[in-house]
Amino acid sequence: MSGLAGWVDFERDLVPEAPTVRTMADTLSHRGPDGSGDWIEGHAALAHRRLALLDPEHGQQPAVGTADGGRPLAVAVLDGAVTNAAELRRELVGRGHRFTGHGDAEVAVRAFLEWGADFPARLEGLFALAVWDVRRQELLLVRDRLGVKPLCYVLTGSGVLFGSEPKALLAHPAVRPVVDADGLRELFAHSRKPGTGVFRGMREVLPGHAMTVRRAGTGQRRYWSLPARRHEDTAEATVATVRRLLAEAVASHLRADVPVGAMLSGGIDSSALTALAARTVSETGGGTLRSFSVNFAGYAENFEPHPTMRATPDAPYAALASKHIGSDHTEILLDTAALSDPRAHAAALRSQDAPSPLGDMDVSLLLFFEALRGAGVTAVLSGETADEVFNGYFWSYDPRHSNSTTFPWVSFERGHDAAAGGLGCSLVDRNLRRELAFMEYADQHYRDALAEVPQVAGEGPAERRAREITYLALTRWAPTHLDRADRMSMAHGVQLRPPFCDRALVEYVYNVPAELKRVNGQEKSLLRAAVADLLPKQVLERPKSAYPTVQEAAYGEFVRRRFTELAKDGTTAVAPLLDTKATSAALDTAGAPSGAFAWVERASMEMVLQLDTWLTEYGVELRL
């Protein structure tokens, strides 16, 4: 529900450093536009920016857990939503705890006081939080199981700096925007290595982990991992269980003191969530659910299908699903002028603190959430991670990619000439790519990740491989999209809530055999069966279509024009990183990318433009 920042230093009193900590938190004002607060005493300083989704009167943070006499015992700041907070509060009240409000942070600090370092395992939902134990003078940093909410940190010689986003840490005078060889590799790998960051010395708390910072040192402890077990349920029981777990996840993610909307593309994931949410809202007297979709001017009329990623445009299916479900639907229509605004591209970069090759997809998502905020929506359900859980991506079952010797999505990207060296890499100096071994970095990460996959006795090779693909998708592919979705939504003070990341649902479906997830060659047939009574046949049977990307030549011309201006100016910050031969070839190519494959063909130009803005605006120091 916000942004958090803090500083622990065991060698100094941080009270005089209050302005620095508040400056760190102020860089996150977009995440929490509804208020701010801090707690600074001795060696610890915790600051918070608030997005008021719960308890507007008493939910301010930091939350302080006190003894009966009012003496502080522990202090917490939290970003996200603890979806079982009401149940935990009842249990804690039964154990003698007293509450002043019903905010999640107060539940978290009281849970810490009751169960100590074991309390994270009792929390459900999406969260990143910091707890300062006043008694022991220790800090605990905790991140949710799949990493829906971000939390990064920098270890200092005498403590730690932490924040929701890198920009909060970069606001501290001791942190420099230095990027070394590993940081550049991570930037281009397209397979996020858990815990790593792009800026030197900056890392992330691992999903499903709690990190303790003491005077004597630091340590991380895993409190959750994907459990591997044999699936014993029948097909019918499996469908029923998925329906129950998904309905429960949706209901818990609707908990708020403000109306929660739904993203509705007309695909099976968002349509299932919207249908279940509409039922819950209606049954609890909440009125009519509001749903939202994004579309581009002229997109449906001139749509060109992609053979594996985008079979149909969203707009007709979103309208059909909304009418059937009964939601109050709004289509957010974006034109080429909005998508081609350089200021929007710079804003997309700042939201992620790093360049991206996705260009129009980043900008359209950012503008979508800006429109949601303008419509008064500050929390929204999203279908993020459904494809990872239910094996919806074509590369998860296409043997050309699922049986490759690297991540299946990387294998797919390398199959395109424009992305053979990695998506967005083709214009980067070839010698630099060879020296830093971009491709080898990704492939080694794949082998390391593969070694983590838990095994189930008696599984055959095909079952084993299907489990590996699902594990890789959940732990290496999903984090990229979850982080992007969080940053884009929170850039405009909108909290994205993904019910498909619910622990119980993920644990159950992870262990369902692949043949039950994809019956008769239909991707996500298990999910379709679980919600078959809720949706019209056309939506229920619609093949997967990925998030839309601009196909018209006018946008490609905008990208090409900006790239040409940049490439011909040898004084730009990015110039030393460009490959002369590849750049010349790109400049000599006639016409602008358009059609179904345009996003891949534009990716390298988009990445170069973003790189230049990033190097300049962030003052990045490359030390390769």
Beta strands, then each sheet from edge to edge (+ up, - down):
strand 1: 2-9
strand 2: 36-41
strand 3: 44-50
strand 4: 63-66
strand 5: 72-82
strand 6: 125-133
strand 7: 138-143
strand 8: 152-156
strand 9: 159-163
strand 10: 178-180
strand 11: 202-204
strand 12: 209-214
strand 13: 217-222
strand 14: 261-263
strand 15: 290-296
strand 16: 328-334
strand 17: 379-381
strand 18: 495-497
strand 19: 621-623
sheet 1: 2+ 3- 1+ 9- 8+ 11-
sheet 2: 4+ 5- 6+ 7- 12+ 13-
sheet 3: 10+ 19+
sheet 4: 16+ 15+ 14+ 17+ 18+
end
